Amino acid sequence: MLALRLVGLTLISSIVVLFACTPSQPATKPTDVPKAAESSKPVEASKPAATAQPREQLFRVASTNPPVLDPGLITDAISIDVVNNIFEGLVAFDDKGTISGVHAERWEISPDQTTYTFTLRQGPTWSDGQPVTAKDYEFAWKRNIDPKTASDYATTLYPVKNAVKINTDGMEPSELGVKATDDRTLVVTLEEPAAYFLRLASTWTLFPLREDIIAKHGEKWVDPDKIVTNGPFLLREWKQDAQLTLERNDNYWGPKPTLQRAVYRIFPEGGSEQALAAYEAGEIDSLGTTSFQIPAAQIGRIQNDQKLKAELKEYAESGTMFITVNNRLPHLKDPRVRMALGAAIDRNLVLTQVLRRSGTAAYTLQPDGIVGRKPDIWQKEDVARAKQLLADAGFPEGRGFPDLTFTYNTSEDWRLLGEHLQQRWKDTLGINVKLDNMEFATFLKWRRGDEWKSLGHTFRGGWFSDYEDPNNWYNVLWDSHEDPGMFNTGWADPEYDQLVKQAQSELDRAKREQLYGQAEEVLARGYPAIPVFHYGGRTLVKSYVTGFAPTRVLGLVPLRAIAIN
Amino acid sequence: MGQYAFRRVLAVFPVLLAVYTVTFFLFQITPGGPWDRERPVPREVVENLNRKYGLDRPMWQQYVDYLAGVVTRFDFGPSYKRVSRTVTDIIGDFLPTSATLGIVAVGLAVAIGIPLGVLSALRPNSALDHLASFLAVVGYSIPSFIIGPLLIWICALWLGWLPTGGADTWRHYVLPAITLSLAPLALFARYTRSALLDVTHADYVRTARAKGLRESMIVVRHALRNALIPVATIGGVITAEIIVGSFYVETVFAVPGLGRYFVTSVTDRDYPVLMGVTLLLAGIVAIANLVVDLVYATLDPRIRYN
């Protein structure tokens, strides 16, 4: 009996001690605790310790499971990131906008700018040894524009002759304006001049594909034992939901990457805490860019930790978060109302205190890198001016202004933003704000529906560049013909439509920039949506990793630049 | 008994059909579809996608075609989101991991929970009993997404004994299995205890005591069998739910299991996957109930099926 009591007491006390010792924030983390030589990888070099031995050229990064690896069918950043490392195409752009030929040795553009003739270089081969030919490009483009393939990004091919009719009107895919006149020559005919076509040629939907492999295996051709690729890395292994392994392609025609192997360690969606724990335990070398943000609750701790702070990496992203406004409703029709709402927001406060994420305040809808952008002509933050604008529009101190609804898809971050806006607009403008949230897929559907058109007020919106060209912003988003299928703002300006249509086919660079600049002025006056911040990424990368340089578009990480010290 | 079991197995199919019909109906009335993306997809592309997956056919035809596929070819369709994978691929890949984890967790819960309940019942209102009750309440109330990270922090980050997540070696299963087992353990302990206490007042136990048998002998050999009936009842349902994978635990420990597909296939509106896992769960629950009923017959000879 006594023994039992003692056992019980010991148990109780140890549990109490256990719970008492759980700090709300792990204050001390002994970083030099000798870890067990445990690794979750089957073949693994020694743990990264502060020794002098050279590290294996292995890069381990956190990721979510890429849904698709077929370049013609991908839609999300994770898949694009992997595909960009194992496949490549005609040309590529760097962050400064300089074009370089990848498979294309040179290209000629006809005087009327509708015909592009690409000469492919000798050397690039597929992973099974076959040379990459112009026919592989012809096949890939025709296959991706085929409505039966149902590619989400088929629109990337729309500038090509007959593409729209094939994809939407039943014309035969063989009629597409692309032809391989011989193994090394690809002739592309466009519907009309399009200055941004080369940008499109650098994207994944225009990568080459192997007709025989796809014919043989159907949709399963992307399995690691069947896939055939042409990039600097090979898909070695893909254990679904667990890990994806890439290996250096030793037969790559160009400069061989330093990295020997890259492991994408897969975590479930929303598993940023798990990824962070694995990073701190040394199981991965980076938190990655496409899948996980550093959890807001941990930022403080990380910034106070010397070692972790040095491993933080911030990078710019080509994207803007904005608040979409329904321009049709009587109380939101007046641009002064929309400008008042925009001028009342303290954007730096939103970034540093509310959302605690990296990024920069946005006054224009277009992010840095988009030609035509003129942040200076857009209004800045000014509460007094905001009040004045609202009064001028007929709602002094918010009197008479109906309750404003802000809708967002259910997520912690957007809820924080919504609550902040609620308070902010009430304090500065006297406007009452109601919050409404819905599950993501429902939210997307609602945005395009009739209920939004007649009843909706504002919603959480944003856009990321698919390619860094003004076309991807000015034409695709705010042209009144595209608007219903995009953000459905109901804003329309015939002068704007005309300017951007003209700019789209304008080939003289200076003239094009001027036209888009004029369109920017119309946008700044019309203020169809409220820019809040330009996205910026922030991740953790171990100090022994060099060359980690996420691209501004989509934050992709080219593995060929990475080396381990 | 064999006949009875066979009839019960047959009865599973109408249940599955009903589940299929209700789920299909829910798909149709829930707003949002599989092609809704942040980046708006042009109408023509949506039409192409619908045509590719047969979503442009009339509703009754989709209902019948899919059912025919399941019944004749065991084909639950392709995943809308993971284009190169079929539902059978996904279930085949991940169910074993979830099931292993689940079986280990239930095994732990049974191996620790039932003896704990027995000990509590042997010495009701003693210090041990109170301690066991306390542990049971703790195990049951604290959610898995709090205990999980706590265990990770202690055992993986601080002590470095175990990995933080994944599922490659047996070590990876330790923490998730413990986390998963806590709530069932608590339930088993409490149910065993109260059932046993009930039974100890029964006549046949009094007889055994009067005969002078040792208390522990009475409990284990005579009383326990009957006390296990309520435990078997909840055990069946718990096992069925745990085997198909727990969303929380699998997320917290990054275990590649089937549990998270129950949730992500809803947000993705990945109908074939959602239908597949729903039918799977329904089937497993039905079978689990059958197993429980058969277990009753072994536990209590008074129960007969014909």
HADDOCK unambig.tbl for C-alpha pairs under 7 A between the chains (distance, minus, plus):
assign (segid A and resid 5 and name CA) (segid B and resid 127 and name CA) 6.28 0.50 0.50
assign (segid A and resid 8 and name CA) (segid B and resid 127 and name CA) 6.66 0.50 0.50
assign (segid A and resid 8 and name CA) (segid B and resid 128 and name CA) 6.16 0.50 0.50
assign (segid A and resid 8 and name CA) (segid B and resid 131 and name CA) 6.60 0.50 0.50
assign (segid A and resid 29 and name CA) (segid B and resid 158 and name CA) 6.80 0.50 0.50
assign (segid A and resid 35 and name CA) (segid B and resid 160 and name CA) 5.13 0.50 0.50
assign (segid A and resid 36 and name CA) (segid B and resid 160 and name CA) 6.09 0.50 0.50
assign (segid A and resid 36 and name CA) (segid B and resid 161 and name CA) 6.25 0.50 0.50
assign (segid A and resid 40 and name CA) (segid B and resid 168 and name CA) 6.04 0.50 0.50
assign (segid A and resid 67 and name CA) (segid B and resid 81 and name CA) 6.03 0.50 0.50
assign (segid A and resid 67 and name CA) (segid B and resid 82 and name CA) 4.35 0.50 0.50
assign (segid A and resid 67 and name CA) (segid B and resid 83 and name CA) 6.89 0.50 0.50
assign (segid A and resid 68 and name CA) (segid B and resid 82 and name CA) 5.49 0.50 0.50
assign (segid A and resid 68 and name CA) (segid B and resid 83 and name CA) 5.73 0.50 0.50
assign (segid A and resid 68 and name CA) (segid B and resid 84 and name CA) 6.82 0.50 0.50
assign (segid A and resid 147 and name CA) (segid B and resid 48 and name CA) 5.37 0.50 0.50
assign (segid A and resid 148 and name CA) (segid B and resid 48 and name CA) 6.39 0.50 0.50
assign (segid A and resid 148 and name CA) (segid B and resid 52 and name CA) 6.05 0.50 0.50
assign (segid A and resid 150 and name CA) (segid B and resid 45 and name CA) 6.19 0.50 0.50
assign (segid A and resid 150 and name CA) (segid B and resid 48 and name CA) 5.04 0.50 0.50
assign (segid A and resid 150 and name CA) (segid B and resid 49 and name CA) 4.97 0.50 0.50
assign (segid A and resid 150 and name CA) (segid B and resid 52 and name CA) 6.83 0.50 0.50
assign (segid A and resid 152 and name CA) (segid B and resid 41 and name CA) 6.67 0.50 0.50
assign (segid A and resid 152 and name CA) (segid B and resid 45 and name CA) 6.27 0.50 0.50
assign (segid A and resid 168 and name CA) (segid B and resid 44 and name CA) 5.67 0.50 0.50
assign (segid A and resid 219 and name CA) (segid B and resid 84 and name CA) 5.17 0.50 0.50
assign (segid A and resid 220 and name CA) (segid B and resid 84 and name CA) 5.08 0.50 0.50
assign (segid A and resid 241 and name CA) (segid B and resid 256 and name CA) 5.19 0.50 0.50
assign (segid A and resid 242 and name CA) (segid B and resid 166 and name CA) 6.81 0.50 0.50
assign (segid A and resid 242 and name CA) (segid B and resid 256 and name CA) 5.84 0.50 0.50
assign (segid A and resid 267 and name CA) (segid B and resid 254 and name CA) 5.38 0.50 0.50
assign (segid A and resid 268 and name CA) (segid B and resid 251 and name CA) 5.70 0.50 0.50
assign (segid A and resid 268 and name CA) (segid B and resid 254 and name CA) 6.01 0.50 0.50
assign (segid A and resid 271 and name CA) (segid B and resid 251 and name CA) 6.38 0.50 0.50
assign (segid A and resid 271 and name CA) (segid B and resid 252 and name CA) 6.93 0.50 0.50
assign (segid A and resid 274 and name CA) (segid B and resid 252 and name CA) 6.43 0.50 0.50
assign (segid A and resid 274 and name CA) (segid B and resid 253 and name CA) 6.96 0.50 0.50
assign (segid A and resid 277 and name CA) (segid B and resid 164 and name CA) 6.79 0.50 0.50
assign (segid A and resid 278 and name CA) (segid B and resid 164 and name CA) 5.94 0.50 0.50
assign (segid A and resid 281 and name CA) (segid B and resid 157 and name CA) 6.09 0.50 0.50
assign (segid A and resid 440 and name CA) (segid B and resid 267 and name CA) 6.86 0.50 0.50
assign (segid A and resid 441 and name CA) (segid B and resid 32 and name CA) 5.08 0.50 0.50
assign (segid A and resid 441 and name CA) (segid B and resid 33 and name CA) 6.77 0.50 0.50
assign (segid A and resid 441 and name CA) (segid B and resid 36 and name CA) 6.09 0.50 0.50
assign (segid A and resid 441 and name CA) (segid B and resid 267 and name CA) 6.35 0.50 0.50
assign (segid A and resid 442 and name CA) (segid B and resid 31 and name CA) 5.56 0.50 0.50
assign (segid A and resid 442 and name CA) (segid B and resid 32 and name CA) 4.66 0.50 0.50
assign (segid A and resid 444 and name CA) (segid B and resid 36 and name CA) 5.97 0.50 0.50
assign (segid A and resid 444 and name CA) (segid B and resid 37 and name CA) 6.72 0.50 0.50
assign (segid A and resid 444 and name CA) (segid B and resid 38 and name CA) 6.66 0.50 0.50
assign (segid A and resid 445 and name CA) (segid B and resid 32 and name CA) 5.21 0.50 0.50
assign (segid A and resid 445 and name CA) (segid B and resid 36 and name CA) 6.51 0.50 0.50
assign (segid A and resid 485 and name CA) (segid B and resid 40 and name CA) 6.47 0.50 0.50
assign (segid A and resid 485 and name CA) (segid B and resid 42 and name CA) 6.63 0.50 0.50
assign (segid A and resid 486 and name CA) (segid B and resid 40 and name CA) 5.57 0.50 0.50
